């Protein structure tokens, strides 16, 4: 055979080569003796910020810290051995090492660690044999949630797993996911004491990291594309004592796992929106004695920013009354005469931020009203309260609304006259189109054209005027 697949076949190959259990024990002892002459090389990835937590033996936690620091990483052990309270705090670390003994992780811890994986963090979980199955069960909940198709995986509940040929050594799968068995170090064995097991994984699975060479999995590993959120990296080893064994193989596997787990957790920081109106602009319709129906206005959102410059480049959209009127950080928009509230929305691809500006476009130029009633008001010569005919608010003095078909209510002889007003009329109830969307009618009032001309809860009933003292054709707002 030119290639072995999986730890069980490695075991067969060793035996076929004539090695005995004493040979294997001797190899392990040579490994210990050679630790000073064969230390793992420095880390080949960027320096990582590492967090260690858990209720494991404090000496083990400190040895793990010293070894990871020896690889060039920055390592923190929480004073209370607990996780930070928030994902934002946890995201400061590229890798999190859990070193447990018996205490189950709380539901809050499990949720926090699952979320940490989802944002790209690297997580190592330490299980134990069945004496710690309450803790193992809590780790199992994380693995099942985080691993795509991981519902059949069982962390723990396998008793105590005997080592390969009773040597305290376990065989490493050279085909394990992410090259963990080979990068940066080629590792064939790791020493574990009183190991627990992992169920639900075939011995030949690429997610298997180490076995007893017969029938039990004792370590597993997953890459980002194995996880439900396609982010992060995860490993589980069912013994905490392997972390502090002096074997070169153990130290090299520790370095390999740290290389594999070093992640780039990312929590998006929302952008900041800043909107201003630059000075030096003419906000009046008067331009050299000519009336402008619209006035160009420069807007400036260039003071906006994004603390973490991502996940995408900022986009800028300017809105008025819910409709986009401009794009980019510094657009020029054309505005009608009147009052305007303009909202800037800055988007970084995940979150949005908002800012607004308020301005008035005035028209102080002397103007000549239109030659007829229905052309009298226009943006260049807006009408005051009680005057018409207008078509839109732009035809009225700033702050007034254009009430449609309100002529009778304001003393005009034609009900189709649209009138500029600052209040809803108190005269003219029962006249044609007295009710409007801008000035809805109460129960018993008319004339309305649709339910929109009535207060909420009322409907516009046609031709019932006489019941309310009006002409027969008057439509009245009544309860539904």
Backbone torsions as a table, in degrees:
resi	resn	phi	psi	omega
1	UNK	NA	143.4	-178.5
2	UNK	-100.7	-11.6	-178.0
3	UNK	-149.1	137.5	173.6
4	UNK	-101.7	145.5	-178.7
5	UNK	-125.0	115.3	173.7
6	UNK	88.0	156.6	-174.5
7	UNK	-67.0	-31.2	-179.0
8	UNK	-63.3	-40.0	179.9
9	UNK	-70.8	-35.7	174.4
10	UNK	-57.0	-42.5	-179.8
11	UNK	-60.9	-44.7	179.2
12	UNK	-61.0	-41.3	-179.5
13	UNK	-63.1	-38.9	179.4
14	UNK	-64.6	-45.8	179.8
15	UNK	-65.0	-38.4	179.9
16	UNK	-63.3	-29.3	-180.0
17	UNK	-77.2	-1.8	176.6
18	UNK	92.0	12.3	179.4
19	UNK	-76.5	141.3	174.7
20	UNK	-106.1	174.0	176.6
21	UNK	-62.3	-32.5	177.9
22	UNK	-66.4	-36.2	176.9
23	UNK	-61.6	-42.3	-177.9
24	UNK	-67.2	-42.2	177.2
25	UNK	-61.4	-40.6	179.8
26	UNK	-63.2	-40.7	177.9
27	UNK	-59.6	-40.9	-179.9
28	UNK	-65.4	-42.3	-179.7
29	UNK	-66.2	-37.4	175.9
30	UNK	-62.4	-36.9	179.2
31	UNK	-62.0	-42.3	179.1
32	UNK	-63.9	-46.0	-178.1
33	UNK	-63.6	-30.2	-177.0
34	UNK	-90.9	10.7	-174.7
35	UNK	-58.7	-40.8	-177.1
36	UNK	-70.5	-26.8	-178.4
37	UNK	-95.0	-6.8	-175.9
38	UNK	-136.7	47.0	178.9
39	UNK	-68.4	149.4	178.8
40	UNK	-60.8	149.3	177.6
41	UNK	-68.3	165.5	176.0
42	UNK	-58.9	159.1	-179.7
43	UNK	-60.3	141.4	179.3
44	UNK	-96.1	-3.6	176.9
45	UNK	-104.9	175.4	178.7
46	UNK	-62.1	152.0	177.1
47	UNK	-58.4	133.0	-176.2
48	UNK	-108.5	148.7	167.2
49	UNK	-90.4	122.0	-172.6
50	UNK	-119.8	137.0	174.7
51	UNK	-113.5	133.4	173.4
52	UNK	-115.0	133.5	177.4
53	UNK	-148.3	166.5	176.0
54	UNK	131.7	170.3	-177.4
55	UNK	-96.3	19.7	177.8
56	UNK	-67.2	169.1	179.8
57	UNK	-54.3	129.5	-175.7
58	UNK	-60.6	-34.1	178.0
59	UNK	-62.6	-42.1	179.4
60	UNK	-63.4	-42.0	179.4
61	UNK	-60.9	-40.8	-178.1
62	UNK	-71.9	-36.1	175.9
63	UNK	-64.7	-43.6	176.8
64	UNK	-59.1	-43.1	178.9
65	UNK	-59.8	-46.7	-177.8
66	UNK	-63.2	-38.9	-177.9
67	UNK	-70.8	-40.4	177.2
68	UNK	-65.8	-38.3	175.5
69	UNK	-64.4	-33.2	177.1
70	UNK	-65.2	-22.7	174.9
71	UNK	-84.6	0.5	176.2
72	UNK	99.3	7.2	-176.7
73	UNK	-93.7	159.5	174.6
74	UNK	-96.2	124.7	-169.9
75	UNK	-125.5	136.8	178.1
76	UNK	-125.2	131.8	168.3
77	UNK	-107.0	122.0	-179.3
78	UNK	-62.0	136.1	-179.3
79	UNK	-56.2	-34.2	-179.3
80	UNK	-97.9	5.2	-179.6
81	UNK	61.5	19.7	-179.0
82	UNK	-108.7	166.2	174.3
83	UNK	-74.8	156.5	168.8
84	UNK	-60.1	164.2	-175.0
85	UNK	-80.1	-24.3	-172.8
86	UNK	-128.2	157.1	177.8
87	UNK	-65.7	-33.8	178.9
88	UNK	-60.6	-42.9	178.1
89	UNK	-66.5	-42.2	-178.0
90	UNK	-66.9	-32.1	-177.8
91	UNK	-67.9	-7.2	175.7
92	UNK	-72.7	-12.5	-177.1
93	UNK	-108.2	137.8	177.5
94	UNK	-76.9	-30.1	-176.6
95	UNK	-140.2	143.3	175.1
96	UNK	-123.2	125.9	176.6
97	UNK	-107.9	118.9	172.7
98	UNK	-94.4	124.1	176.4
99	UNK	-122.3	96.0	-174.9
100	UNK	-103.6	167.6	175.7
101	UNK	-125.2	-62.8	-178.7
102	UNK	-137.5	-24.3	-170.4
103	UNK	-74.3	124.6	176.1
104	UNK	-67.2	148.4	172.3
105	UNK	-73.1	139.5	179.6
106	UNK	-71.2	164.1	177.5
107	UNK	-61.0	-34.1	177.1
108	UNK	-66.1	-42.7	177.9
109	UNK	-62.4	-44.2	-178.4
110	UNK	-62.5	-43.4	179.5
111	UNK	-64.0	-41.5	-179.0
112	UNK	-64.6	-42.1	-179.0
113	UNK	-70.9	-36.3	176.1
114	UNK	-64.3	-41.6	177.4
115	UNK	-66.2	-36.0	178.7
116	UNK	-62.4	-43.2	175.1
117	UNK	-60.3	-41.1	-175.4
118	UNK	-65.6	-22.7	178.2
119	UNK	-97.6	8.1	173.2
120	UNK	105.0	10.9	179.4
121	UNK	-79.2	162.5	176.1
122	UNK	-107.3	132.0	-173.1
123	UNK	-129.7	129.0	171.1
124	UNK	-111.9	131.5	177.9
125	UNK	-114.3	137.3	178.8
126	UNK	-108.7	114.5	173.3
127	UNK	-97.0	179.0	177.6
128	UNK	-141.6	-175.5	177.1
129	UNK	-73.2	-174.3	-170.0
130	UNK	-69.2	-8.1	172.0
131	UNK	-65.2	-18.9	-179.0
132	UNK	-117.9	34.1	-174.8
133	UNK	-66.9	-22.5	174.4
134	UNK	-64.0	-41.8	175.5
135	UNK	-67.8	-43.6	180.0
136	UNK	-57.5	-38.3	179.6
137	UNK	-61.8	-37.7	179.9
138	UNK	-69.3	-33.9	175.7
139	UNK	-69.4	-38.1	179.0
140	UNK	-57.9	-39.3	179.7
141	UNK	-62.9	-38.1	178.1
142	UNK	-66.4	-47.8	-177.1
143	UNK	-61.5	-44.5	-179.3
144	UNK	-63.6	-36.9	178.2
145	UNK	-72.1	-37.4	-170.5
146	UNK	-87.0	-32.2	-173.9
147	UNK	-88.0	131.1	177.0
148	UNK	-66.3	120.0	-177.1
149	UNK	72.5	24.9	-174.9
150	UNK	-88.7	14.4	-174.7
151	UNK	-64.8	-21.1	-178.6
152	UNK	-94.7	-3.7	-178.6
153	UNK	-74.3	139.6	178.4
154	UNK	-128.1	116.0	176.3
155	UNK	-90.1	116.6	-176.8
156	UNK	83.7	-163.0	-179.3
157	UNK	63.0	24.9	-179.2
158	UNK	-118.6	10.9	-175.9
159	UNK	73.0	-156.5	173.7
160	UNK	-98.7	129.1	-174.0
161	UNK	-93.2	122.7	177.1
162	UNK	-68.5	148.2	-178.4
163	UNK	-78.0	175.6	178.4
164	UNK	-67.5	114.0	177.8
165	UNK	54.2	31.7	177.0
166	UNK	56.9	38.7	-178.8
167	UNK	-103.4	-2.0	-170.8
168	UNK	69.8	7.0	179.0
169	UNK	-104.6	148.0	176.1
170	UNK	-126.4	144.1	-173.1
171	UNK	-83.9	133.4	179.3
172	UNK	-91.2	135.0	178.9
173	UNK	-80.3	112.2	-176.1
174	UNK	-70.7	-9.5	177.7
175	UNK	-102.8	16.6	-178.1
176	UNK	-60.6	149.5	-176.9
177	UNK	-54.6	145.0	174.9
178	UNK	73.4	8.1	-178.1
179	UNK	65.6	27.2	-174.7
180	UNK	-64.0	-28.3	-179.3
181	UNK	-79.5	-12.6	-171.2
182	UNK	-128.0	-9.1	-172.7
183	UNK	-128.2	121.3	0.0
184	UNK	-85.5	-1.7	-175.4
185	UNK	-119.0	143.5	171.9
186	UNK	-82.8	116.7	-176.3
187	UNK	-122.3	130.1	-178.6
188	UNK	-108.3	-31.5	-177.7
189	UNK	-134.6	154.1	163.3
190	UNK	-133.9	146.4	179.7
191	UNK	-92.0	129.4	178.0
192	UNK	-135.7	145.7	179.6
193	UNK	-119.6	127.8	177.9
194	UNK	58.4	46.4	-175.5
195	UNK	-72.0	147.9	168.4
196	UNK	-95.2	-177.7	-176.1
197	UNK	-124.6	167.0	176.6
198	UNK	-123.0	123.5	179.2
199	UNK	-97.6	164.2	174.7
200	UNK	88.6	4.7	177.9
201	UNK	-122.2	130.2	174.5
202	UNK	-68.6	147.0	-177.6
203	UNK	-59.7	-27.3	-178.6
204	UNK	-91.3	3.2	-179.7
205	UNK	-65.0	142.7	176.5
206	UNK	-67.0	-13.2	178.5
207	UNK	-85.5	-9.8	177.1
208	UNK	-78.9	127.6	177.7
209	UNK	-99.5	-38.5	-178.9
210	UNK	-152.1	148.7	178.8
211	UNK	-139.6	174.8	173.0
212	UNK	-87.6	7.4	177.3
213	UNK	80.2	0.6	-177.2
214	UNK	-124.1	-64.6	-171.9
215	UNK	-151.7	4.0	-173.7
216	UNK	-129.6	137.4	174.1
217	UNK	-93.9	132.0	-179.3
218	UNK	-119.7	-6.4	178.1
219	UNK	-154.0	146.0	-177.4
220	UNK	-144.5	159.1	-176.5
221	UNK	-148.9	146.2	179.7
222	UNK	-137.6	144.6	175.3
223	UNK	-95.7	177.0	-178.1
224	UNK	-58.0	-43.0	-176.5
225	UNK	-75.3	-2.3	173.1
226	UNK	-91.9	-9.5	-173.3
227	UNK	-101.5	155.3	-171.1
228	UNK	-62.6	-29.7	-178.8
229	UNK	-99.6	7.2	-178.8
230	UNK	52.9	38.7	179.9
231	UNK	-151.0	151.2	176.1
232	UNK	87.7	-178.5	176.8
233	UNK	-149.3	148.3	-171.7
234	UNK	-140.7	138.9	172.0
235	UNK	-139.5	152.2	176.7
236	UNK	-136.4	128.4	172.7
237	UNK	-125.9	131.1	-169.7
238	UNK	-91.3	48.5	176.9
239	UNK	-171.5	135.7	176.8
240	UNK	-90.9	-21.5	-175.7
241	UNK	-71.9	-20.9	179.6
242	UNK	-61.7	-26.3	-177.1
243	UNK	-66.9	-24.6	-172.5
244	UNK	-113.6	1.7	176.4
245	UNK	-66.5	146.3	-174.4
246	UNK	-87.5	-1.7	177.9
247	UNK	-55.5	140.5	176.0
248	UNK	-60.5	-40.1	180.0
249	UNK	-57.6	-42.3	-180.0
250	UNK	-63.9	-43.7	-179.9
251	UNK	-64.7	-39.6	179.4
252	UNK	-67.8	-38.1	176.6
253	UNK	-66.1	-36.1	176.4
254	UNK	-59.8	-44.4	178.6
255	UNK	-64.8	-43.0	179.3
256	UNK	-58.6	-44.6	-179.0
257	UNK	-65.0	-41.9	179.0
258	UNK	-62.3	-40.0	176.8
259	UNK	-59.7	-44.6	-178.0
260	UNK	-66.4	-38.7	-172.7
261	UNK	-84.0	-17.5	-177.0
262	UNK	-58.8	111.5	-176.1
263	UNK	-110.1	-174.8	176.9
264	UNK	-131.9	69.6	-178.1
265	UNK	-60.0	137.7	-175.5
266	UNK	-135.7	121.1	170.8
267	UNK	-115.2	119.5	-176.2
268	UNK	-65.0	132.6	171.7
269	UNK	-96.4	124.8	-176.0
270	UNK	-59.5	152.3	176.2
271	UNK	-72.3	170.7	176.4
272	UNK	-118.2	126.7	-179.7
273	UNK	-101.6	132.6	175.8
274	UNK	-132.7	121.9	-179.8
275	UNK	-123.0	130.5	176.6
276	UNK	-137.8	161.6	173.2
277	UNK	-110.4	111.9	-177.9
278	UNK	-59.4	147.6	178.6
279	UNK	-74.7	178.8	177.0
280	UNK	78.0	20.0	-179.4
281	UNK	-111.2	151.2	178.4
282	UNK	-97.2	110.9	-178.3
283	UNK	-100.2	25.1	177.7
284	UNK	-113.2	151.7	-178.6
285	UNK	-70.1	-15.6	-176.1
286	UNK	-78.1	116.1	175.1
287	UNK	-128.4	100.4	-179.5
288	UNK	55.0	40.9	177.3
289	UNK	82.8	-2.8	177.9
290	UNK	-102.7	145.5	-179.3
291	UNK	-90.8	124.8	174.4
292	UNK	-98.7	125.1	177.1
293	UNK	-70.6	-28.4	174.5
294	UNK	-130.3	148.7	-177.3
295	UNK	-118.5	126.9	176.6
296	UNK	-72.3	135.1	-178.6
297	UNK	-131.7	129.0	175.5
298	UNK	-86.9	131.8	176.3
299	UNK	-111.8	151.1	-176.0
300	UNK	-137.1	113.3	174.9
301	UNK	-115.4	17.8	-174.9
302	UNK	-68.4	-14.4	176.4
303	UNK	-78.1	-5.2	177.3
304	UNK	-70.3	161.7	179.9
305	UNK	-162.5	176.6	-179.3
306	UNK	-135.0	115.5	-174.9
307	UNK	-57.9	-33.8	-176.6
308	UNK	-115.2	10.5	173.2
309	UNK	51.8	48.1	178.3
310	UNK	175.4	178.6	8.7
311	UNK	-76.4	-15.3	179.2
312	UNK	-128.0	165.8	175.2
313	UNK	-63.7	147.8	-177.6
314	UNK	-66.3	141.4	169.0
315	UNK	-116.6	150.6	-176.0
316	UNK	-125.8	124.3	176.7
317	UNK	-131.4	131.7	-178.5
318	UNK	-107.6	130.8	-175.7
319	UNK	-122.1	148.0	166.0
320	UNK	-135.6	128.2	-177.7
321	UNK	53.8	37.7	176.2
322	UNK	81.0	-1.0	-178.4
323	UNK	-110.4	136.7	178.4
324	UNK	-68.9	134.1	179.3
325	UNK	-123.3	-9.0	-179.6
326	UNK	-165.1	157.6	-177.2
327	UNK	-136.3	152.9	-179.8
328	UNK	91.6	168.0	-175.3
329	UNK	-71.1	-26.6	-174.6
330	UNK	-138.2	64.5	-179.5
331	UNK	-82.0	163.4	168.5
332	UNK	-112.5	127.1	-177.8
333	UNK	-121.3	152.9	178.2
334	UNK	-100.3	124.4	-174.7
335	UNK	-119.2	142.0	175.8
336	UNK	-72.4	163.8	173.6
337	UNK	-64.9	133.0	-179.5
338	UNK	135.3	-169.5	-177.4
339	UNK	-91.7	143.9	-177.1
340	UNK	-138.8	135.9	169.3
341	UNK	-118.5	118.2	-174.8
342	UNK	-116.1	131.2	-176.1
343	UNK	-111.3	129.2	174.2
344	UNK	-97.2	129.0	174.5
345	UNK	-113.4	118.8	177.3
346	UNK	-106.2	127.6	-173.1
347	UNK	-125.3	129.3	178.2
348	UNK	-103.0	15.6	-179.5
349	UNK	95.5	-14.2	178.3
350	UNK	-134.7	-40.8	-179.9
351	UNK	-125.0	159.8	179.1
352	UNK	-122.9	155.3	172.9
353	UNK	-134.3	154.0	-172.2
354	UNK	-129.8	146.2	171.7
355	UNK	-149.5	155.8	-177.0
356	UNK	-138.4	156.2	174.1
357	UNK	-132.1	150.3	179.3
358	UNK	-125.1	134.2	176.5
359	UNK	-151.8	162.2	178.0
360	UNK	-121.6	134.1	171.5
361	UNK	-98.5	115.2	-175.7
362	UNK	-100.0	172.6	177.4
363	UNK	-148.0	89.7	-175.9
364	UNK	-93.0	-2.5	-177.4
365	UNK	-69.9	143.0	174.5
366	UNK	-65.2	133.1	-175.1
367	UNK	-130.9	161.6	178.0
368	UNK	-110.8	118.1	179.9
369	UNK	-58.3	158.9	177.5
370	UNK	-60.5	158.2	-172.6
371	UNK	-74.0	-15.7	179.9
372	UNK	-131.7	167.6	-177.6
373	UNK	-55.8	-44.0	-173.0
374	UNK	-85.3	3.0	172.5
375	UNK	-125.1	9.8	-172.0
376	UNK	-63.9	-46.3	-176.7
377	UNK	-95.0	137.4	174.3
378	UNK	-156.6	163.5	-172.7
379	UNK	-55.2	-34.5	179.6
380	UNK	-75.6	-13.9	179.6
381	UNK	-146.4	72.1	-173.5
382	UNK	-69.4	153.2	-179.3
383	UNK	-91.6	153.5	178.7
384	UNK	-93.3	-177.1	-178.0
385	UNK	-57.3	133.3	176.8
386	UNK	83.7	-0.9	-178.1
387	UNK	-103.0	152.1	178.9
388	UNK	-157.0	175.9	8.5
389	UNK	-95.5	137.8	176.0
390	UNK	-111.6	162.6	175.3
391	UNK	-112.4	-38.4	178.2
392	UNK	-142.3	174.9	177.9
393	UNK	-59.9	-26.1	179.4
394	UNK	-63.8	-19.9	179.3
395	UNK	-85.8	-2.4	-177.0
396	UNK	-113.5	157.7	173.5
397	UNK	-57.8	144.7	-178.0
398	UNK	-50.4	133.4	179.0
399	UNK	97.9	-10.8	179.4
400	UNK	-99.7	156.9	174.6
401	UNK	-112.3	155.3	179.0
402	UNK	-97.7	106.8	-179.9
403	UNK	-85.1	120.6	-175.2
404	UNK	-83.3	139.6	177.5
405	UNK	53.2	45.2	-178.2
406	UNK	-112.6	18.5	-174.2
407	UNK	-55.9	-46.5	-178.0
408	UNK	-59.9	-38.3	-177.1
409	UNK	-66.4	-18.9	-178.6
410	UNK	-115.3	17.8	172.6
411	UNK	88.1	5.0	176.8
412	UNK	-78.8	155.8	-179.2
413	UNK	-83.5	-10.4	-176.7
414	UNK	-117.8	122.0	-177.1
415	UNK	-70.2	-15.3	-177.8
416	UNK	-85.0	2.1	177.5
417	UNK	-71.5	128.9	175.6
418	UNK	-93.7	131.5	-167.4
419	UNK	-122.2	136.0	173.8
420	UNK	-74.8	135.0	-177.3
421	UNK	-152.7	149.6	174.1
422	UNK	-102.2	-5.7	178.1
423	UNK	-142.4	160.9	172.8
424	UNK	-76.6	138.3	-175.2
425	UNK	-65.3	145.1	175.3
426	UNK	-99.3	-12.3	177.7
427	UNK	-106.9	152.9	173.3
428	UNK	100.7	10.3	177.6
429	UNK	-58.2	130.6	-178.3
430	UNK	95.0	-11.0	177.5
431	UNK	-79.5	162.5	-176.2
432	UNK	-57.6	128.7	174.5
433	UNK	56.6	32.9	174.5
434	UNK	-60.8	-37.2	-179.9
435	UNK	-83.9	145.4	178.6
436	UNK	-150.4	170.4	177.6
437	UNK	-62.3	-38.9	-179.8
438	UNK	-71.3	-32.5	-179.0
439	UNK	-129.9	76.1	-177.2
440	UNK	-67.6	153.9	-177.4
441	UNK	-95.5	154.5	176.1
442	UNK	-89.0	177.6	-179.5
443	UNK	-61.0	132.8	178.9
444	UNK	89.0	0.3	-179.9
445	UNK	-106.3	155.2	179.2
446	UNK	-162.6	178.7	6.7
447	UNK	-91.7	137.9	178.1
448	UNK	-112.3	161.8	177.6
449	UNK	-111.2	-29.1	-179.5
450	UNK	-155.5	173.3	178.8
451	UNK	-60.1	-26.6	179.9
452	UNK	-65.3	-19.6	178.3
453	UNK	-84.6	0.2	-178.0
454	UNK	-115.2	158.0	175.0
455	UNK	-62.0	154.7	178.2
456	UNK	-53.6	140.4	-179.2
457	UNK	91.8	-7.5	179.5
458	UNK	-111.1	157.9	176.9
459	UNK	-127.9	153.7	-178.1
460	UNK	-92.8	110.3	179.8
461	UNK	-97.1	131.9	-175.0
462	UNK	-81.3	142.2	167.9
463	UNK	54.7	45.4	175.9
464	UNK	-120.3	23.4	-177.8
465	UNK	-53.6	-45.9	-176.4
466	UNK	-56.3	-31.3	-179.7
467	UNK	-65.9	-14.2	-177.8
468	UNK	-123.1	13.5	176.0
469	UNK	86.5	16.3	-179.7
470	UNK	-114.8	177.3	177.3
471	UNK	-64.3	159.6	-173.5
472	UNK	-61.3	-36.2	-174.5
473	UNK	-79.0	-3.7	-177.9
474	UNK	-73.8	129.9	178.0
475	UNK	-93.2	137.2	-169.7
476	UNK	-122.3	141.9	173.6
477	UNK	-79.5	126.2	-178.3
478	UNK	-138.4	160.9	177.3
479	UNK	-59.8	148.5	179.4
480	UNK	-67.0	NA	NA
